[in-house]
Amino acid sequence: MPDQTTSTHLFAHVLSRVHAACAALIGEGALPAGIDLARIVVEPPKDASHGDMATNAAMVLAKEAKAKPRDLADKIAEKLRAEDEISEVTIAGPGFINLTLKPAVWAQALRAVLAAGADYGRSTIGGAEKVNIEYVSANPTGPMHVGHCRGAVFGDALANLLVAAGYQVTREYYINDAGAQVDVLARSAFLRYREALGEAVGDIPEGLYPGDYLVPVGQALKAEHGSALKEMPESQWLPIVRDRAIAMMMAMIKGDLAALAITHEVFFSERSLIEGERNRVADTIDFLRAKGDVYQGRLPPPKGAPVEDYEDREQTLFRATAYGDDVDRPLLKSDGSYTYFASDIAYHKVKFDAGCPTLVDVLGADHGGYIKRMQAAVQAVTAGQGALDVKIVQLVRLLRNGEPVKMSKRSGDFVTLREVVDEVGSDAVRFMMLFRKNDAVLDFDLAKVIEQSKDNPVFYVQYGHARGHSIFRNARELFPDLPEATDARIAFLQDARVELLTDPTELDLLRRLALFPRTVEAAALAHEPHRIAFYLYELASEFHAHWTHGRDAPHLRFIINNDAEISRARLAMVQGVVSVLASGLAILGVTAPDEMR
């Protein structure tokens, strides 16, 4: 597990002071030597009126210390009151310790934002640990639909987030190019090939893919093979057509992803598991068998399934129940071919063996039953040294002004990702796909995501960044030498007297800026990029509110023509807001415009 105390942001600094207080108590014998401090956290209190930060130190240490939480809290609080940066320490409830920091701390926090520039919020918490994130992995049987879009954006933003938190990330796409679905693709493409040769194929038969996207595949097959494929039996033409269709489908999928600025370093072929130099599925089964995790046996009938759907036979089974699953799992079908699960186990073993101890799978809403069995398999093939986090991405309901959007003619039965991106733009798609937790159903309204209003989060956040730049442009009347380039502008503002920022709304903004590094770390540890989207919206809301406050109270405006010092301090605050908005939007893969048109 990466060290959670290696960062130097304000929350990490205060956590170090709490640790120091506990260390002092250990030295005095009030806490036992060797007591585990790892569960202590410092976080914003749920109620802002309770202070700036809160710690659970007394609550999590009391049992091991054999003390009442409230009594232990009194002792920790006494140590913390001696800290120069803390103005007040109070104890709430059964033993939570609330901390209020001196105003000078927030000025110093703004200086830290300016000093770090674009690196503010970046962390070493990951300790360069290798993480493999597999996302999208749509079957190569057609264009990506809006449901794939959410998983694609989530996986890409998670990868960006983990990089920002100091992890080494591999972005991977698993090509499901083995199994029945790609044979159906080949037969569907062969129908379009016959059509390209001039045959009247009529309605697309039930069970084949009906979309027009296969017409170019048929035309390509005609150009490459003429009518030769028609003279072959299916056993000969099917692999030829299948490989060409998969290649063209993957090219289309990569183009769809490029429209969202999404790329993968690795495209891993399922077929390569069994058709490479080694049969890695067989190797994996042999590996598990040698450990006693594979056996021959019978499974009980599935609960609620009709008797006629159940085949009582001896099977090759993975002992999943030994690793927390509900039932053991088959590895071979009745015809002797591998189950999808067997291939999935081998695939995850390949990733772990390549040096990635942490694996993340981003899957669609219909894969909930996959989690336990795959986590059991990863535990088995890694001897408990690997960790698998499965992130389920729930459905997207596509609307326009509240009404469901009709299906696409091009795809045959769904709305394509490209159609959505072409209509509303990549920024709106990416931000809104992340403005809800991944496991909650998302309503995506094509009309509302392009509104220029507070009710449209992506506009509101981007407008916050643009508003900051408009303030810089206006400030050049008072500061004609204020640079346009970001680094030069930060240097210009570095020595601003930010301690002059004392209004409650200004201090609220500084507190919000100081929270960004902790938000990045917490989001990375939880694998939850939506936390960044939520944070950015809150920061933008406070910034816009402060701007409005200045209209009603002129002495709080960003630019005071007869007071260069306070104006410079407020420009430093604006720069802090602009820098953090840009950094957060970059994690989400959304642009940060200097002006809105």
BELZIRA-V830486 format. One record per helix or strand. SS is the DSSP state (~ for helix, > for strand). FROM is the first residue (numbers start at 0). LEN is the number of residues. If there is no record, write none. Layout:
ss: {SS/SS}
from: {FROM/FROM}
len: {LEN/LEN}
This chain:
ss: {~/>/~/>/~/~/>/>/~/>/>/~/>/~/~/~/~/>/~/~/>/~/>/~/>/>/>/~/>/~/~/>/>/>/>/~/~/>/~/~/~/~/~/~/~/~}
from: {9/41/47/52/56/68/85/95/102/129/144/145/167/179/211/227/233/265/271/279/293/306/314/319/328/331/337/339/357/364/369/386/395/402/415/416/425/441/447/456/485/497/503/529/553/563}
len: {19/2/3/3/9/12/7/6/17/5/1/19/8/17/14/4/25/4/4/11/4/3/4/4/2/1/1/14/7/3/12/7/5/2/1/8/9/4/3/19/8/3/23/23/3/25}
